Amino acid sequence: MKKTVITVVGKDTVGIIAKVCTYLANNRINILDISQTIVDGFFNMMMIVDMNESAKPFGDISNELTQIGEEIGVIIKCQREEIFEKMHRI
């Protein structure tokens, strides 16, 4: 399984979750876990996804999500699970 952590942060507005989840579904990326909160008008979401079935490489997915974030006024970051595992080994 190729797990990836996706974070979305920015001013709350209608359609953030829909836009991100639609992109993921269209690229055959399965959402394994999702958490979102809104604090004083600021939206924060963290997702764990499985990219095993996606035909696109990680770099393309990351760049396209960054672009979607810019279009809807939020910051979207993608990080591979391996980064977190290696950080905790040191």
Secondary structure, DSSP 8 states (H G I E B T S, - for coil): --EEEEEEEEE--TTHHHHHHHHHHHTT-EEEEEEEEEETTEEEEEEEEE-TT-SS-HHHHHHHHHHHHHHHTEEEEEEEHHHHHHHHH-
